[in-house]
């Protein structure tokens, strides 16, 4: 377990002891125009990642979010290289080499406006998928070419 996750768990446990109503479980919903693709409870401090293959380079990319106080917060991003405009933005996180190849930008801590992210799901070769709680939800197989909305609800 990473120190960051262990720290969040310790903070959550202490907060619960000091103020039992402080933890913010929420529901992550993924909605297509005519149906719900996913609805899953997300505990305070729990992470989920949206992963795909970059449409130009084909390399892996990921954006990882966390439930912070009932809000969707972009915590970190994985990028396979600096191609096609990918890279670090000064003052927005810290660049860290990833194991094997690529790099992570960690500590972004950017709240997503309205706790909502709109996504045009790519074709199967793009492979948009969402990982949360050990489960992998393959969005490109369910909604390729469709506009979907990821929303964290209290």
One Martini backbone bead per residue (centre of mass of N, CA, C, O) as a GRO file, in nm:
protein
  154
    1UNK     BB    1   0.097   0.035   0.022
    2UNK     BB    2   0.082   0.349   0.000
    3UNK     BB    3   0.140   0.631   0.174
    4UNK     BB    4  -0.099   0.792   0.070
    5UNK     BB    5  -0.319   0.585   0.138
    6UNK     BB    6  -0.248   0.544   0.435
    7UNK     BB    7  -0.294   0.841   0.512
    8UNK     BB    8  -0.592   0.852   0.432
    9UNK     BB    9  -0.690   0.628   0.620
   10UNK     BB   10  -0.598   0.760   0.883
   11UNK     BB   11  -0.761   1.019   0.849
   12UNK     BB   12  -1.039   0.886   0.829
   13UNK     BB   13  -1.034   0.746   1.106
   14UNK     BB   14  -0.994   1.001   1.278
   15UNK     BB   15  -1.241   1.154   1.179
   16UNK     BB   16  -1.449   0.942   1.272
   17UNK     BB   17  -1.382   0.970   1.576
   18UNK     BB   18  -1.426   1.293   1.596
   19UNK     BB   19  -1.646   1.283   1.328
   20UNK     BB   20  -1.878   1.068   1.217
   21UNK     BB   21  -2.009   1.268   0.974
   22UNK     BB   22  -1.747   1.329   0.777
   23UNK     BB   23  -1.794   1.112   0.585
   24UNK     BB   24  -1.811   1.074   0.205
   25UNK     BB   25  -2.017   0.906   0.059
   26UNK     BB   26  -2.066   0.796  -0.282
   27UNK     BB   27  -2.183   0.811  -0.628
   28UNK     BB   28  -2.087   0.653  -0.921
   29UNK     BB   29  -2.185   0.766  -1.244
   30UNK     BB   30  -2.266   0.620  -1.570
   31UNK     BB   31  -2.404   0.803  -1.846
   32UNK     BB   32  -2.600   0.757  -2.097
   33UNK     BB   33  -2.854   0.880  -2.277
   34UNK     BB   34  -3.034   0.578  -2.223
   35UNK     BB   35  -2.828   0.482  -1.981
   36UNK     BB   36  -2.682   0.289  -1.730
   37UNK     BB   37  -2.348   0.171  -1.683
   38UNK     BB   38  -2.293   0.291  -1.381
   39UNK     BB   39  -2.319   0.210  -1.016
   40UNK     BB   40  -2.106   0.322  -0.743
   41UNK     BB   41  -1.965   0.310  -0.449
   42UNK     BB   42  -1.772   0.580  -0.282
   43UNK     BB   43  -1.541   0.628  -0.072
   44UNK     BB   44  -1.361   0.796   0.120
   45UNK     BB   45  -1.057   0.809  -0.070
   46UNK     BB   46  -1.140   0.676  -0.321
   47UNK     BB   47  -1.028   0.526  -0.623
   48UNK     BB   48  -1.038   0.614  -0.980
   49UNK     BB   49  -0.987   0.502  -1.329
   50UNK     BB   50  -0.923   0.641  -1.642
   51UNK     BB   51  -0.865   0.445  -1.937
   52UNK     BB   52  -0.637   0.457  -2.230
   53UNK     BB   53  -0.562   0.512  -2.573
   54UNK     BB   54  -0.400   0.708  -2.758
   55UNK     BB   55  -0.504   0.831  -3.069
   56UNK     BB   56  -0.205   0.879  -3.183
   57UNK     BB   57   0.012   0.678  -3.025
   58UNK     BB   58  -0.129   0.432  -2.836
   59UNK     BB   59  -0.076   0.499  -2.559
   60UNK     BB   60  -0.099   0.504  -2.233
   61UNK     BB   61  -0.372   0.636  -2.025
   62UNK     BB   62  -0.444   0.825  -1.711
   63UNK     BB   63  -0.712   0.909  -1.482
   64UNK     BB   64  -0.717   0.992  -1.131
   65UNK     BB   65  -0.956   0.966  -0.877
   66UNK     BB   66  -1.117   1.121  -0.582
   67UNK     BB   67  -1.289   1.110  -0.284
   68UNK     BB   68  -1.338   1.448  -0.158
   69UNK     BB   69  -1.586   1.533   0.031
   70UNK     BB   70  -1.781   1.441  -0.221
   71UNK     BB   71  -1.557   1.495  -0.444
   72UNK     BB   72  -1.416   1.534  -0.758
   73UNK     BB   73  -1.063   1.443  -0.784
   74UNK     BB   74  -0.773   1.509  -0.941
   75UNK     BB   75  -0.472   1.335  -0.865
   76UNK     BB   76  -0.375   1.167  -1.136
   77UNK     BB   77  -0.141   1.097  -1.416
   78UNK     BB   78  -0.085   0.893  -1.702
   79UNK     BB   79   0.209   0.881  -1.921
   80UNK     BB   80   0.404   0.749  -2.180
   81UNK     BB   81   0.466   1.046  -2.295
   82UNK     BB   82   0.533   1.370  -2.469
   83UNK     BB   83   0.336   1.336  -2.680
   84UNK     BB   84   0.086   1.520  -2.810
   85UNK     BB   85   0.101   1.734  -2.552
   86UNK     BB   86   0.223   1.574  -2.333
   87UNK     BB   87   0.251   1.684  -1.986
   88UNK     BB   88   0.372   1.918  -1.788
   89UNK     BB   89   0.234   2.157  -1.557
   90UNK     BB   90   0.315   2.418  -1.408
   91UNK     BB   91   0.189   2.380  -1.076
   92UNK     BB   92   0.070   2.070  -1.160
   93UNK     BB   93   0.229   1.887  -0.994
   94UNK     BB   94   0.434   1.580  -1.011
   95UNK     BB   95   0.699   1.435  -1.164
   96UNK     BB   96   0.699   1.069  -1.210
   97UNK     BB   97   0.838   0.786  -1.256
   98UNK     BB   98   0.751   0.494  -1.392
   99UNK     BB   99   0.724   0.177  -1.390
  100UNK     BB  100   0.923   0.107  -1.674
  101UNK     BB  101   0.714   0.340  -1.806
  102UNK     BB  102   0.684   0.655  -1.800
  103UNK     BB  103   0.447   0.876  -1.615
  104UNK     BB  104   0.362   1.066  -1.334
  105UNK     BB  105   0.114   1.291  -1.213
  106UNK     BB  106   0.115   1.420  -0.899
  107UNK     BB  107  -0.075   1.622  -0.697
  108UNK     BB  108  -0.306   1.785  -0.839
  109UNK     BB  109  -0.576   1.855  -0.692
  110UNK     BB  110  -0.848   1.872  -0.893
  111UNK     BB  111  -1.146   1.995  -0.911
  112UNK     BB  112  -1.445   1.896  -1.050
  113UNK     BB  113  -1.679   2.045  -1.202
  114UNK     BB  114  -1.971   1.933  -1.062
  115UNK     BB  115  -1.875   1.634  -1.045
  116UNK     BB  116  -1.823   1.633  -1.375
  117UNK     BB  117  -1.769   1.411  -1.663
  118UNK     BB  118  -1.722   1.441  -2.004
  119UNK     BB  119  -1.744   1.171  -2.259
  120UNK     BB  120  -1.602   1.041  -2.549
  121UNK     BB  121  -1.618   0.732  -2.651
  122UNK     BB  122  -1.413   0.515  -2.774
  123UNK     BB  123  -1.309   0.288  -2.946
  124UNK     BB  124  -1.180  -0.018  -2.891
  125UNK     BB  125  -0.879   0.076  -2.947
  126UNK     BB  126  -0.891   0.283  -2.710
  127UNK     BB  127  -1.019   0.158  -2.441
  128UNK     BB  128  -1.223   0.256  -2.248
  129UNK     BB  129  -1.178   0.248  -1.884
  130UNK     BB  130  -1.295   0.157  -1.552
  131UNK     BB  131  -1.139   0.165  -1.231
  132UNK     BB  132  -1.286  -0.004  -0.935
  133UNK     BB  133  -1.245  -0.203  -0.677
  134UNK     BB  134  -1.109  -0.422  -0.894
  135UNK     BB  135  -1.278  -0.320  -1.130
  136UNK     BB  136  -1.364  -0.353  -1.488
  137UNK     BB  137  -1.499  -0.102  -1.711
  138UNK     BB  138  -1.595  -0.129  -2.052
  139UNK     BB  139  -1.687   0.137  -2.237
  140UNK     BB  140  -1.623   0.067  -2.541
  141UNK     BB  141  -1.820  -0.188  -2.533
  142UNK     BB  142  -2.087  -0.007  -2.447
  143UNK     BB  143  -2.013   0.321  -2.586
  144UNK     BB  144  -1.914   0.371  -2.861
  145UNK     BB  145  -1.937   0.716  -2.959
  146UNK     BB  146  -2.043   0.815  -2.690
  147UNK     BB  147  -2.195   1.021  -2.461
  148UNK     BB  148  -2.073   1.056  -2.132
  149UNK     BB  149  -2.141   1.062  -1.770
  150UNK     BB  150  -1.951   1.150  -1.493
  151UNK     BB  151  -2.078   1.114  -1.152
  152UNK     BB  152  -2.070   1.257  -0.828
  153UNK     BB  153  -2.282   1.154  -0.565
  154UNK     BB  154  -2.416   1.197  -0.241
   0.00000   0.00000   0.00000
